Amino acid sequence: MSAKYVLLYESAADVATNASVHFPAHKSWLDRFAADGALLMIGPFADPQADGAMSIFTTREAAEAFARDDPFVVNGVVRSWRVLEWNEALT
């Protein structure tokens, strides 16, 4: 098994309005982490307002660094976040 780190976002009440405003900066930020291989997957759940979003990182440090300075977090699109260690079973 190989450990990965799941970053879970809880959306703010006005996510539908504010996400589009801050998406270009968020996309630029996630592209940096994807380019160096730290970010493996990212995206919202089917109902982002109710369920938020998640991403998968190779290290806890990368997940936490991403969340701390993500424009979605900095600008209040995300209400809260947390990182969970996840043991990938299929490789």
PyMOL Python script that loads the backbone (N, CA, C, O; Angstrom):
from pymol import cmd

cmd.read_pdbstr("""\
ATOM      1  N   MET A   1       0.830  -1.195   0.000  1.00  0.00           N
ATOM      2  CA  MET A   1       0.000   0.000   0.000  1.00  0.00           C
ATOM      3  C   MET A   1       0.870   1.253   0.000  1.00  0.00           C
ATOM      4  O   MET A   1       1.983   1.265   0.527  1.00  0.00           O
ATOM      5  N   SER A   2       0.341   2.274  -0.591  1.00  0.00           N
ATOM      6  CA  SER A   2       1.041   3.544  -0.697  1.00  0.00           C
ATOM      7  C   SER A   2       0.171   4.643  -0.102  1.00  0.00           C
ATOM      8  O   SER A   2      -0.966   4.831  -0.534  1.00  0.00           O
ATOM      9  N   ALA A   3       0.687   5.368   0.880  1.00  0.00           N
ATOM     10  CA  ALA A   3      -0.091   6.431   1.511  1.00  0.00           C
ATOM     11  C   ALA A   3      -0.178   7.643   0.597  1.00  0.00           C
ATOM     12  O   ALA A   3       0.800   8.040  -0.036  1.00  0.00           O
ATOM     13  N   LYS A   4      -1.350   8.207   0.546  1.00  0.00           N
ATOM     14  CA  LYS A   4      -1.618   9.472  -0.131  1.00  0.00           C
ATOM     15  C   LYS A   4      -2.320  10.361   0.894  1.00  0.00           C
ATOM     16  O   LYS A   4      -2.645   9.908   1.992  1.00  0.00           O
ATOM     17  N   TYR A   5      -2.549  11.604   0.546  1.00  0.00           N
ATOM     18  CA  TYR A   5      -3.158  12.549   1.470  1.00  0.00           C
ATOM     19  C   TYR A   5      -4.315  13.260   0.781  1.00  0.00           C
ATOM     20  O   TYR A   5      -4.144  13.909  -0.251  1.00  0.00           O
ATOM     21  N   VAL A   6      -5.492  13.124   1.374  1.00  0.00           N
ATOM     22  CA  VAL A   6      -6.713  13.682   0.811  1.00  0.00           C
ATOM     23  C   VAL A   6      -7.004  15.004   1.511  1.00  0.00           C
ATOM     24  O   VAL A   6      -7.096  15.068   2.737  1.00  0.00           O
ATOM     25  N   LEU A   7      -7.146  16.042   0.720  1.00  0.00           N
ATOM     26  CA  LEU A   7      -7.520  17.359   1.212  1.00  0.00           C
ATOM     27  C   LEU A   7      -9.009  17.529   0.951  1.00  0.00           C
ATOM     28  O   LEU A   7      -9.456  17.487  -0.195  1.00  0.00           O
ATOM     29  N   LEU A   8      -9.769  17.720   2.017  1.00  0.00           N
ATOM     30  CA  LEU A   8     -11.214  17.924   1.896  1.00  0.00           C
ATOM     31  C   LEU A   8     -11.545  19.379   2.178  1.00  0.00           C
ATOM     32  O   LEU A   8     -11.100  19.952   3.173  1.00  0.00           O
ATOM     33  N   TYR A   9     -12.331  19.966   1.287  1.00  0.00           N
ATOM     34  CA  TYR A   9     -12.779  21.348   1.431  1.00  0.00           C
ATOM     35  C   TYR A   9     -14.265  21.375   1.761  1.00  0.00           C
ATOM     36  O   TYR A   9     -15.061  20.644   1.170  1.00  0.00           O
ATOM     37  N   GLU A  10     -14.624  22.226   2.711  1.00  0.00           N
ATOM     38  CA  GLU A  10     -16.028  22.516   2.985  1.00  0.00           C
ATOM     39  C   GLU A  10     -16.305  23.887   2.379  1.00  0.00           C
ATOM     40  O   GLU A  10     -15.638  24.867   2.709  1.00  0.00           O
ATOM     41  N   SER A  11     -17.281  23.948   1.503  1.00  0.00           N
ATOM     42  CA  SER A  11     -17.587  25.188   0.787  1.00  0.00           C
ATOM     43  C   SER A  11     -18.256  26.215   1.682  1.00  0.00           C
ATOM     44  O   SER A  11     -19.013  25.877   2.592  1.00  0.00           O
ATOM     45  N   ALA A  12     -17.959  27.480   1.404  1.00  0.00           N
ATOM     46  CA  ALA A  12     -18.654  28.585   2.063  1.00  0.00           C
ATOM     47  C   ALA A  12     -20.056  28.719   1.467  1.00  0.00           C
ATOM     48  O   ALA A  12     -20.342  28.163   0.406  1.00  0.00           O
ATOM     49  N   ALA A  13     -20.909  29.445   2.141  1.00  0.00           N
ATOM     50  CA  ALA A  13     -22.306  29.582   1.719  1.00  0.00           C
ATOM     51  C   ALA A  13     -22.450  30.181   0.321  1.00  0.00           C
ATOM     52  O   ALA A  13     -23.393  29.849  -0.397  1.00  0.00           O
ATOM     53  N   ASP A  14     -21.529  31.056  -0.070  1.00  0.00           N
ATOM     54  CA  ASP A  14     -21.634  31.730  -1.369  1.00  0.00           C
ATOM     55  C   ASP A  14     -20.679  31.150  -2.415  1.00  0.00           C
ATOM     56  O   ASP A  14     -20.217  31.869  -3.301  1.00  0.00           O
ATOM     57  N   VAL A  15     -20.384  29.856  -2.313  1.00  0.00           N
ATOM     58  CA  VAL A  15     -19.428  29.223  -3.223  1.00  0.00           C
ATOM     59  C   VAL A  15     -19.828  29.388  -4.690  1.00  0.00           C
ATOM     60  O   VAL A  15     -18.964  29.609  -5.538  1.00  0.00           O
ATOM     61  N   ALA A  16     -21.100  29.286  -4.999  1.00  0.00           N
ATOM     62  CA  ALA A  16     -21.545  29.367  -6.394  1.00  0.00           C
ATOM     63  C   ALA A  16     -21.183  30.719  -7.014  1.00  0.00           C
ATOM     64  O   ALA A  16     -20.860  30.790  -8.199  1.00  0.00           O
ATOM     65  N   THR A  17     -21.236  31.770  -6.233  1.00  0.00           N
ATOM     66  CA  THR A  17     -20.927  33.113  -6.727  1.00  0.00           C
ATOM     67  C   THR A  17     -19.429  33.380  -6.733  1.00  0.00           C
ATOM     68  O   THR A  17     -18.886  33.865  -7.725  1.00  0.00           O
ATOM     69  N   ASN A  18     -18.766  33.067  -5.638  1.00  0.00           N
ATOM     70  CA  ASN A  18     -17.367  33.442  -5.478  1.00  0.00           C
ATOM     71  C   ASN A  18     -16.365  32.515  -6.150  1.00  0.00           C
ATOM     72  O   ASN A  18     -15.260  32.949  -6.477  1.00  0.00           O
ATOM     73  N   ALA A  19     -16.715  31.262  -6.364  1.00  0.00           N
ATOM     74  CA  ALA A  19     -15.753  30.339  -6.978  1.00  0.00           C
ATOM     75  C   ALA A  19     -15.335  30.817  -8.368  1.00  0.00           C
ATOM     76  O   ALA A  19     -14.156  30.756  -8.716  1.00  0.00           O
ATOM     77  N   SER A  20     -16.282  31.286  -9.155  1.00  0.00           N
ATOM     78  CA  SER A  20     -15.938  31.720 -10.512  1.00  0.00           C
ATOM     79  C   SER A  20     -15.041  32.956 -10.500  1.00  0.00           C
ATOM     80  O   SER A  20     -14.199  33.119 -11.383  1.00  0.00           O
ATOM     81  N   VAL A  21     -15.212  33.812  -9.521  1.00  0.00           N
ATOM     82  CA  VAL A  21     -14.388  35.018  -9.416  1.00  0.00           C
ATOM     83  C   VAL A  21     -12.932  34.655  -9.146  1.00  0.00           C
ATOM     84  O   VAL A  21     -12.022  35.260  -9.714  1.00  0.00           O
ATOM     85  N   HIS A  22     -12.712  33.671  -8.281  1.00  0.00           N
ATOM     86  CA  HIS A  22     -11.360  33.322  -7.852  1.00  0.00           C
ATOM     87  C   HIS A  22     -10.793  32.097  -8.566  1.00  0.00           C
ATOM     88  O   HIS A  22      -9.679  31.666  -8.269  1.00  0.00           O
ATOM     89  N   PHE A  23     -11.557  31.533  -9.510  1.00  0.00           N
ATOM     90  CA  PHE A  23     -11.094  30.324 -10.177  1.00  0.00           C
ATOM     91  C   PHE A  23      -9.787  30.502 -10.950  1.00  0.00           C
ATOM     92  O   PHE A  23      -8.931  29.622 -10.859  1.00  0.00           O
ATOM     93  N   PRO A  24      -9.580  31.580 -11.701  1.00  0.00           N
ATOM     94  CA  PRO A  24      -8.308  31.700 -12.431  1.00  0.00           C
ATOM     95  C   PRO A  24      -7.075  31.616 -11.514  1.00  0.00           C
ATOM     96  O   PRO A  24      -6.097  30.951 -11.856  1.00  0.00           O
ATOM     97  N   ALA A  25      -7.120  32.274 -10.375  1.00  0.00           N
ATOM     98  CA  ALA A  25      -5.991  32.215  -9.438  1.00  0.00           C
ATOM     99  C   ALA A  25      -5.873  30.823  -8.814  1.00  0.00           C
ATOM    100  O   ALA A  25      -4.767  30.317  -8.624  1.00  0.00           O
ATOM    101  N   HIS A  26      -7.006  30.211  -8.497  1.00  0.00           N
ATOM    102  CA  HIS A  26      -7.027  28.845  -7.951  1.00  0.00           C
ATOM    103  C   HIS A  26      -6.437  27.872  -8.965  1.00  0.00           C
ATOM    104  O   HIS A  26      -5.647  27.003  -8.595  1.00  0.00           O
ATOM    105  N   LYS A  27      -6.805  28.002 -10.231  1.00  0.00           N
ATOM    106  CA  LYS A  27      -6.312  27.118 -11.289  1.00  0.00           C
ATOM    107  C   LYS A  27      -4.797  27.276 -11.461  1.00  0.00           C
ATOM    108  O   LYS A  27      -4.083  26.287 -11.627  1.00  0.00           O
ATOM    109  N   SER A  28      -4.322  28.494 -11.422  1.00  0.00           N
ATOM    110  CA  SER A  28      -2.888  28.742 -11.512  1.00  0.00           C
ATOM    111  C   SER A  28      -2.156  28.082 -10.349  1.00  0.00           C
ATOM    112  O   SER A  28      -1.093  27.489 -10.533  1.00  0.00           O
ATOM    113  N   TRP A  29      -2.727  28.186  -9.157  1.00  0.00           N
ATOM    114  CA  TRP A  29      -2.143  27.595  -7.958  1.00  0.00           C
ATOM    115  C   TRP A  29      -2.104  26.068  -8.081  1.00  0.00           C
ATOM    116  O   TRP A  29      -1.071  25.456  -7.808  1.00  0.00           O
ATOM    117  N   LEU A  30      -3.204  25.454  -8.484  1.00  0.00           N
ATOM    118  CA  LEU A  30      -3.226  23.994  -8.574  1.00  0.00           C
ATOM    119  C   LEU A  30      -2.308  23.495  -9.689  1.00  0.00           C
ATOM    120  O   LEU A  30      -1.731  22.413  -9.575  1.00  0.00           O
ATOM    121  N   ASP A  31      -2.166  24.271 -10.765  1.00  0.00           N
ATOM    122  CA  ASP A  31      -1.259  23.883 -11.851  1.00  0.00           C
ATOM    123  C   ASP A  31       0.184  23.770 -11.360  1.00  0.00           C
ATOM    124  O   ASP A  31       0.931  22.913 -11.832  1.00  0.00           O
ATOM    125  N   ARG A  32       0.579  24.623 -10.421  1.00  0.00           N
ATOM    126  CA  ARG A  32       1.937  24.561  -9.867  1.00  0.00           C
ATOM    127  C   ARG A  32       2.166  23.249  -9.136  1.00  0.00           C
ATOM    128  O   ARG A  32       3.221  22.631  -9.280  1.00  0.00           O
ATOM    129  N   PHE A  33       1.185  22.822  -8.355  1.00  0.00           N
ATOM    130  CA  PHE A  33       1.324  21.590  -7.589  1.00  0.00           C
ATOM    131  C   PHE A  33       1.225  20.358  -8.496  1.00  0.00           C
ATOM    132  O   PHE A  33       1.890  19.349  -8.262  1.00  0.00           O
ATOM    133  N   ALA A  34       0.401  20.452  -9.513  1.00  0.00           N
ATOM    134  CA  ALA A  34       0.281  19.341 -10.461  1.00  0.00           C
ATOM    135  C   ALA A  34       1.566  19.196 -11.278  1.00  0.00           C
ATOM    136  O   ALA A  34       2.002  18.079 -11.553  1.00  0.00           O
ATOM    137  N   ALA A  35       2.166  20.307 -11.660  1.00  0.00           N
ATOM    138  CA  ALA A  35       3.373  20.276 -12.488  1.00  0.00           C
ATOM    139  C   ALA A  35       4.540  19.594 -11.781  1.00  0.00           C
ATOM    140  O   ALA A  35       5.357  18.934 -12.423  1.00  0.00           O
ATOM    141  N   ASP A  36       4.619  19.751 -10.460  1.00  0.00           N
ATOM    142  CA  ASP A  36       5.737  19.107  -9.757  1.00  0.00           C
ATOM    143  C   ASP A  36       5.386  17.707  -9.251  1.00  0.00           C
ATOM    144  O   ASP A  36       6.194  17.061  -8.583  1.00  0.00           O
ATOM    145  N   GLY A  37       4.172  17.242  -9.577  1.00  0.00           N
ATOM    146  CA  GLY A  37       3.781  15.875  -9.234  1.00  0.00           C
ATOM    147  C   GLY A  37       3.185  15.699  -7.851  1.00  0.00           C
ATOM    148  O   GLY A  37       2.835  14.579  -7.479  1.00  0.00           O
ATOM    149  N   ALA A  38       3.057  16.769  -7.074  1.00  0.00           N
ATOM    150  CA  ALA A  38       2.523  16.658  -5.714  1.00  0.00           C
ATOM    151  C   ALA A  38       1.005  16.497  -5.693  1.00  0.00           C
ATOM    152  O   ALA A  38       0.461  15.840  -4.806  1.00  0.00           O
ATOM    153  N   LEU A  39       0.325  17.093  -6.663  1.00  0.00           N
ATOM    154  CA  LEU A  39      -1.133  17.017  -6.765  1.00  0.00           C
ATOM    155  C   LEU A  39      -1.493  15.978  -7.814  1.00  0.00           C
ATOM    156  O   LEU A  39      -1.116  16.102  -8.979  1.00  0.00           O
ATOM    157  N   LEU A  40      -2.226  14.951  -7.394  1.00  0.00           N
ATOM    158  CA  LEU A  40      -2.575  13.858  -8.299  1.00  0.00           C
ATOM    159  C   LEU A  40      -3.962  14.007  -8.907  1.00  0.00           C
ATOM    160  O   LEU A  40      -4.160  13.706 -10.085  1.00  0.00           O
ATOM    161  N   MET A  41      -4.923  14.469  -8.116  1.00  0.00           N
ATOM    162  CA  MET A  41      -6.311  14.646  -8.579  1.00  0.00           C
ATOM    163  C   MET A  41      -6.950  15.770  -7.779  1.00  0.00           C
ATOM    164  O   MET A  41      -6.578  16.030  -6.635  1.00  0.00           O
ATOM    165  N   ILE A  42      -7.927  16.438  -8.408  1.00  0.00           N
ATOM    166  CA  ILE A  42      -8.624  17.515  -7.717  1.00  0.00           C
ATOM    167  C   ILE A  42      -9.986  17.731  -8.369  1.00  0.00           C
ATOM    168  O   ILE A  42     -10.137  17.544  -9.577  1.00  0.00           O
ATOM    169  N   GLY A  43     -10.971  18.122  -7.573  1.00  0.00           N
ATOM    170  CA  GLY A  43     -12.264  18.462  -8.144  1.00  0.00           C
ATOM    171  C   GLY A  43     -13.359  18.531  -7.105  1.00  0.00           C
ATOM    172  O   GLY A  43     -13.218  18.020  -5.994  1.00  0.00           O
ATOM    173  N   PRO A  44     -14.460  19.175  -7.483  1.00  0.00           N
ATOM    174  CA  PRO A  44     -15.608  19.278  -6.583  1.00  0.00           C
ATOM    175  C   PRO A  44     -16.448  18.001  -6.622  1.00  0.00           C
ATOM    176  O   PRO A  44     -16.393  17.231  -7.580  1.00  0.00           O
ATOM    177  N   PHE A  45     -17.212  17.801  -5.574  1.00  0.00           N
ATOM    178  CA  PHE A  45     -18.208  16.739  -5.589  1.00  0.00           C
ATOM    179  C   PHE A  45     -19.392  17.212  -6.433  1.00  0.00           C
ATOM    180  O   PHE A  45     -19.451  18.382  -6.812  1.00  0.00           O
ATOM    181  N   ALA A  46     -20.326  16.322  -6.729  1.00  0.00           N
ATOM    182  CA  ALA A  46     -21.455  16.642  -7.615  1.00  0.00           C
ATOM    183  C   ALA A  46     -22.218  17.869  -7.131  1.00  0.00           C
ATOM    184  O   ALA A  46     -22.684  18.669  -7.943  1.00  0.00           O
ATOM    185  N   ASP A  47     -22.350  18.022  -5.823  1.00  0.00           N
ATOM    186  CA  ASP A  47     -23.006  19.200  -5.240  1.00  0.00           C
ATOM    187  C   ASP A  47     -21.989  19.918  -4.367  1.00  0.00           C
ATOM    188  O   ASP A  47     -21.925  19.675  -3.162  1.00  0.00           O
ATOM    189  N   PRO A  48     -21.187  20.808  -4.968  1.00  0.00           N
ATOM    190  CA  PRO A  48     -20.128  21.463  -4.203  1.00  0.00           C
ATOM    191  C   PRO A  48     -20.638  22.275  -3.016  1.00  0.00           C
ATOM    192  O   PRO A  48     -19.947  22.401  -2.005  1.00  0.00           O
ATOM    193  N   GLN A  49     -21.838  22.823  -3.134  1.00  0.00           N
ATOM    194  CA  GLN A  49     -22.378  23.604  -2.019  1.00  0.00           C
ATOM    195  C   GLN A  49     -22.576  22.718  -0.789  1.00  0.00           C
ATOM    196  O   GLN A  49     -22.218  23.108   0.323  1.00  0.00           O
ATOM    197  N   ALA A  50     -23.132  21.552  -0.982  1.00  0.00           N
ATOM    198  CA  ALA A  50     -23.412  20.658   0.135  1.00  0.00           C
ATOM    199  C   ALA A  50     -22.206  19.819   0.530  1.00  0.00           C
ATOM    200  O   ALA A  50     -21.979  19.572   1.714  1.00  0.00           O
ATOM    201  N   ASP A  51     -21.424  19.375  -0.468  1.00  0.00           N
ATOM    202  CA  ASP A  51     -20.405  18.368  -0.206  1.00  0.00           C
ATOM    203  C   ASP A  51     -18.965  18.844  -0.357  1.00  0.00           C
ATOM    204  O   ASP A  51     -18.042  18.131   0.037  1.00  0.00           O
ATOM    205  N   GLY A  52     -18.753  20.025  -0.915  1.00  0.00           N
ATOM    206  CA  GLY A  52     -17.404  20.552  -1.040  1.00  0.00           C
ATOM    207  C   GLY A  52     -16.617  19.942  -2.176  1.00  0.00           C
ATOM    208  O   GLY A  52     -17.152  19.640  -3.243  1.00  0.00           O
ATOM    209  N   ALA A  53     -15.331  19.769  -1.922  1.00  0.00           N
ATOM    210  CA  ALA A  53     -14.409  19.271  -2.941  1.00  0.00           C
ATOM    211  C   ALA A  53     -13.301  18.477  -2.266  1.00  0.00           C
ATOM    212  O   ALA A  53     -13.140  18.509  -1.046  1.00  0.00           O
ATOM    213  N   MET A  54     -12.540  17.760  -3.098  1.00  0.00           N
ATOM    214  CA  MET A  54     -11.396  17.031  -2.558  1.00  0.00           C
ATOM    215  C   MET A  54     -10.257  17.018  -3.556  1.00  0.00           C
ATOM    216  O   MET A  54     -10.444  17.229  -4.754  1.00  0.00           O
ATOM    217  N   SER A  55      -9.086  16.766  -3.033  1.00  0.00           N
ATOM    218  CA  SER A  55      -7.911  16.589  -3.868  1.00  0.00           C
ATOM    219  C   SER A  55      -7.005  15.561  -3.206  1.00  0.00           C
ATOM    220  O   SER A  55      -7.079  15.326  -2.000  1.00  0.00           O
ATOM    221  N   ILE A  56      -6.155  14.959  -4.015  1.00  0.00           N
ATOM    222  CA  ILE A  56      -5.258  13.922  -3.521  1.00  0.00           C
ATOM    223  C   ILE A  56      -3.824  14.350  -3.804  1.00  0.00           C
ATOM    224  O   ILE A  56      -3.474  14.717  -4.926  1.00  0.00           O
ATOM    225  N   PHE A  57      -3.002  14.294  -2.756  1.00  0.00           N
ATOM    226  CA  PHE A  57      -1.606  14.721  -2.816  1.00  0.00           C
ATOM    227  C   PHE A  57      -0.675  13.573  -2.447  1.00  0.00           C
ATOM    228  O   PHE A  57      -1.087  12.595  -1.825  1.00  0.00           O
ATOM    229  N   THR A  58       0.569  13.710  -2.836  1.00  0.00           N
ATOM    230  CA  THR A  58       1.564  12.690  -2.522  1.00  0.00           C
ATOM    231  C   THR A  58       2.101  12.807  -1.102  1.00  0.00           C
ATOM    232  O   THR A  58       2.568  11.818  -0.537  1.00  0.00           O
ATOM    233  N   THR A  59       2.042  14.013  -0.512  1.00  0.00           N
ATOM    234  CA  THR A  59       2.518  14.204   0.857  1.00  0.00           C
ATOM    235  C   THR A  59       1.561  15.094   1.635  1.00  0.00           C
ATOM    236  O   THR A  59       0.841  15.908   1.057  1.00  0.00           O
ATOM    237  N   ARG A  60       1.562  14.930   2.947  1.00  0.00           N
ATOM    238  CA  ARG A  60       0.763  15.798   3.818  1.00  0.00           C
ATOM    239  C   ARG A  60       1.249  17.240   3.709  1.00  0.00           C
ATOM    240  O   ARG A  60       0.452  18.177   3.690  1.00  0.00           O
ATOM    241  N   GLU A  61       2.561  17.401   3.638  1.00  0.00           N
ATOM    242  CA  GLU A  61       3.129  18.749   3.556  1.00  0.00           C
ATOM    243  C   GLU A  61       2.627  19.493   2.317  1.00  0.00           C
ATOM    244  O   GLU A  61       2.303  20.678   2.388  1.00  0.00           O
ATOM    245  N   ALA A  62       2.564  18.800   1.198  1.00  0.00           N
ATOM    246  CA  ALA A  62       2.064  19.425  -0.033  1.00  0.00           C
ATOM    247  C   ALA A  62       0.593  19.785   0.097  1.00  0.00           C
ATOM    248  O   ALA A  62       0.180  20.865  -0.324  1.00  0.00           O
ATOM    249  N   ALA A  63      -0.203  18.892   0.675  1.00  0.00           N
ATOM    250  CA  ALA A  63      -1.635  19.165   0.853  1.00  0.00           C
ATOM    251  C   ALA A  63      -1.848  20.378   1.745  1.00  0.00           C
ATOM    252  O   ALA A  63      -2.675  21.238   1.443  1.00  0.00           O
ATOM    253  N   GLU A  64      -1.102  20.449   2.843  1.00  0.00           N
ATOM    254  CA  GLU A  64      -1.252  21.583   3.762  1.00  0.00           C
ATOM    255  C   GLU A  64      -0.742  22.884   3.145  1.00  0.00           C
ATOM    256  O   GLU A  64      -1.357  23.935   3.326  1.00  0.00           O
ATOM    257  N   ALA A  65       0.356  22.824   2.431  1.00  0.00           N
ATOM    258  CA  ALA A  65       0.883  24.022   1.766  1.00  0.00           C
ATOM    259  C   ALA A  65      -0.099  24.527   0.710  1.00  0.00           C
ATOM    260  O   ALA A  65      -0.318  25.731   0.580  1.00  0.00           O
ATOM    261  N   PHE A  66      -0.686  23.597  -0.038  1.00  0.00           N
ATOM    262  CA  PHE A  66      -1.676  23.970  -1.038  1.00  0.00           C
ATOM    263  C   PHE A  66      -2.841  24.707  -0.387  1.00  0.00           C
ATOM    264  O   PHE A  66      -3.222  25.792  -0.825  1.00  0.00           O
ATOM    265  N   ALA A  67      -3.399  24.113   0.657  1.00  0.00           N
ATOM    266  CA  ALA A  67      -4.585  24.682   1.301  1.00  0.00           C
ATOM    267  C   ALA A  67      -4.294  26.032   1.954  1.00  0.00           C
ATOM    268  O   ALA A  67      -5.111  26.949   1.866  1.00  0.00           O
ATOM    269  N   ARG A  68      -3.155  26.162   2.599  1.00  0.00           N
ATOM    270  CA  ARG A  68      -2.849  27.412   3.305  1.00  0.00           C
ATOM    271  C   ARG A  68      -2.903  28.629   2.394  1.00  0.00           C
ATOM    272  O   ARG A  68      -3.383  29.686   2.803  1.00  0.00           O
ATOM    273  N   ASP A  69      -2.413  28.492   1.153  1.00  0.00           N
ATOM    274  CA  ASP A  69      -2.327  29.654   0.270  1.00  0.00           C
ATOM    275  C   ASP A  69      -3.223  29.576  -0.962  1.00  0.00           C
ATOM    276  O   ASP A  69      -3.112  30.406  -1.864  1.00  0.00           O
ATOM    277  N   ASP A  70      -4.109  28.585  -1.003  1.00  0.00           N
ATOM    278  CA  ASP A  70      -5.040  28.470  -2.135  1.00  0.00           C
ATOM    279  C   ASP A  70      -5.934  29.703  -2.168  1.00  0.00           C
ATOM    280  O   ASP A  70      -6.525  30.048  -1.145  1.00  0.00           O
ATOM    281  N   PRO A  71      -6.052  30.379  -3.307  1.00  0.00           N
ATOM    282  CA  PRO A  71      -6.943  31.536  -3.403  1.00  0.00           C
ATOM    283  C   PRO A  71      -8.385  31.234  -2.982  1.00  0.00           C
ATOM    284  O   PRO A  71      -9.083  32.133  -2.514  1.00  0.00           O
ATOM    285  N   PHE A  72      -8.837  30.008  -3.135  1.00  0.00           N
ATOM    286  CA  PHE A  72     -10.183  29.662  -2.655  1.00  0.00           C
ATOM    287  C   PHE A  72     -10.262  29.751  -1.132  1.00  0.00           C
ATOM    288  O   PHE A  72     -11.284  30.178  -0.595  1.00  0.00           O
ATOM    289  N   VAL A  73      -9.221  29.363  -0.441  1.00  0.00           N
ATOM    290  CA  VAL A  73      -9.191  29.447   1.022  1.00  0.00           C
ATOM    291  C   VAL A  73      -8.981  30.894   1.449  1.00  0.00           C
ATOM    292  O   VAL A  73      -9.715  31.414   2.289  1.00  0.00           O
ATOM    293  N   VAL A  74      -7.987  31.533   0.873  1.00  0.00           N
ATOM    294  CA  VAL A  74      -7.631  32.907   1.228  1.00  0.00           C
ATOM    295  C   VAL A  74      -8.804  33.862   1.028  1.00  0.00           C
ATOM    296  O   VAL A  74      -8.979  34.794   1.813  1.00  0.00           O
ATOM    297  N   ASN A  75      -9.609  33.644  -0.012  1.00  0.00           N
ATOM    298  CA  ASN A  75     -10.717  34.550  -0.337  1.00  0.00           C
ATOM    299  C   ASN A  75     -12.079  34.056   0.144  1.00  0.00           C
ATOM    300  O   ASN A  75     -13.106  34.595  -0.268  1.00  0.00           O
ATOM    301  N   GLY A  76     -12.106  33.051   1.000  1.00  0.00           N
ATOM    302  CA  GLY A  76     -13.356  32.635   1.639  1.00  0.00           C
ATOM    303  C   GLY A  76     -14.291  31.790   0.804  1.00  0.00           C
ATOM    304  O   GLY A  76     -15.448  31.613   1.184  1.00  0.00           O
ATOM    305  N   VAL A  77     -13.837  31.260  -0.319  1.00  0.00           N
ATOM    306  CA  VAL A  77     -14.673  30.348  -1.104  1.00  0.00           C
ATOM    307  C   VAL A  77     -14.815  29.032  -0.334  1.00  0.00           C
ATOM    308  O   VAL A  77     -15.832  28.345  -0.425  1.00  0.00           O
ATOM    309  N   VAL A  78     -13.779  28.707   0.415  1.00  0.00           N
ATOM    310  CA  VAL A  78     -13.748  27.509   1.258  1.00  0.00           C
ATOM    311  C   VAL A  78     -13.888  27.941   2.708  1.00  0.00           C
ATOM    312  O   VAL A  78     -13.170  28.821   3.183  1.00  0.00           O
ATOM    313  N   ARG A  79     -14.830  27.304   3.407  1.00  0.00           N
ATOM    314  CA  ARG A  79     -15.081  27.623   4.820  1.00  0.00           C
ATOM    315  C   ARG A  79     -14.047  26.960   5.728  1.00  0.00           C
ATOM    316  O   ARG A  79     -13.556  27.576   6.674  1.00  0.00           O
ATOM    317  N   SER A  80     -13.723  25.702   5.433  1.00  0.00           N
ATOM    318  CA  SER A  80     -12.742  24.974   6.235  1.00  0.00           C
ATOM    319  C   SER A  80     -12.146  23.850   5.409  1.00  0.00           C
ATOM    320  O   SER A  80     -12.685  23.467   4.370  1.00  0.00           O
ATOM    321  N   TRP A  81     -11.032  23.332   5.883  1.00  0.00           N
ATOM    322  CA  TRP A  81     -10.371  22.232   5.189  1.00  0.00           C
ATOM    323  C   TRP A  81      -9.693  21.333   6.211  1.00  0.00           C
ATOM    324  O   TRP A  81      -9.417  21.724   7.345  1.00  0.00           O
ATOM    325  N   ARG A  82      -9.435  20.096   5.753  1.00  0.00           N
ATOM    326  CA  ARG A  82      -8.685  19.155   6.578  1.00  0.00           C
ATOM    327  C   ARG A  82      -7.989  18.151   5.673  1.00  0.00           C
ATOM    328  O   ARG A  82      -8.414  17.903   4.545  1.00  0.00           O
ATOM    329  N   VAL A  83      -6.918  17.585   6.189  1.00  0.00           N
ATOM    330  CA  VAL A  83      -6.137  16.606   5.449  1.00  0.00           C
ATOM    331  C   VAL A  83      -6.223  15.272   6.174  1.00  0.00           C
ATOM    332  O   VAL A  83      -6.035  15.195   7.388  1.00  0.00           O
ATOM    333  N   LEU A  84      -6.511  14.222   5.410  1.00  0.00           N
ATOM    334  CA  LEU A  84      -6.582  12.870   5.948  1.00  0.00           C
ATOM    335  C   LEU A  84      -5.584  11.980   5.226  1.00  0.00           C
ATOM    336  O   LEU A  84      -5.446  12.057   4.005  1.00  0.00           O
ATOM    337  N   GLU A  85      -4.884  11.130   5.983  1.00  0.00           N
ATOM    338  CA  GLU A  85      -4.022  10.145   5.353  1.00  0.00           C
ATOM    339  C   GLU A  85      -4.911   9.047   4.784  1.00  0.00           C
ATOM    340  O   GLU A  85      -5.848   8.588   5.438  1.00  0.00           O
ATOM    341  N   TRP A  86      -4.608   8.637   3.567  1.00  0.00           N
ATOM    342  CA  TRP A  86      -5.410   7.636   2.864  1.00  0.00           C
ATOM    343  C   TRP A  86      -4.469   6.570   2.352  1.00  0.00           C
ATOM    344  O   TRP A  86      -3.481   6.871   1.683  1.00  0.00           O
ATOM    345  N   ASN A  87      -4.776   5.320   2.668  1.00  0.00           N
ATOM    346  CA  ASN A  87      -3.948   4.202   2.230  1.00  0.00           C
ATOM    347  C   ASN A  87      -4.500   3.626   0.943  1.00  0.00           C
ATOM    348  O   ASN A  87      -5.474   2.873   0.940  1.00  0.00           O
ATOM    349  N   GLU A  88      -3.863   3.994  -0.134  1.00  0.00           N
ATOM    350  CA  GLU A  88      -4.262   3.521  -1.459  1.00  0.00           C
ATOM    351  C   GLU A  88      -4.044   2.021  -1.545  1.00  0.00           C
ATOM    352  O   GLU A  88      -2.944   1.535  -1.279  1.00  0.00           O
ATOM    353  N   ALA A  89      -5.086   1.281  -1.915  1.00  0.00           N
ATOM    354  CA  ALA A  89      -4.995  -0.187  -1.967  1.00  0.00           C
ATOM    355  C   ALA A  89      -4.605  -0.706  -3.347  1.00  0.00           C
ATOM    356  O   ALA A  89      -3.925  -1.728  -3.446  1.00  0.00           O
ATOM    357  N   LEU A  90      -5.021  -0.027  -4.408  1.00  0.00           N
ATOM    358  CA  LEU A  90      -4.678  -0.444  -5.766  1.00  0.00           C
ATOM    359  C   LEU A  90      -3.632   0.504  -6.320  1.00  0.00           C
ATOM    360  O   LEU A  90      -3.799   1.722  -6.259  1.00  0.00           O
ATOM    361  N   THR A  91      -2.571  -0.040  -6.851  1.00  0.00           N
ATOM    362  CA  THR A  91      -1.533   0.828  -7.418  1.00  0.00           C
ATOM    363  C   THR A  91      -1.230   0.418  -8.838  1.00  0.00           C
ATOM    364  O   THR A  91      -0.382   1.028  -9.489  1.00  0.00           O
TER     365      THR A  91
END
""", "prot")
cmd.dss("prot")
cmd.show_as("cartoon", "prot")
cmd.util.cbc("prot")
cmd.orient("prot")
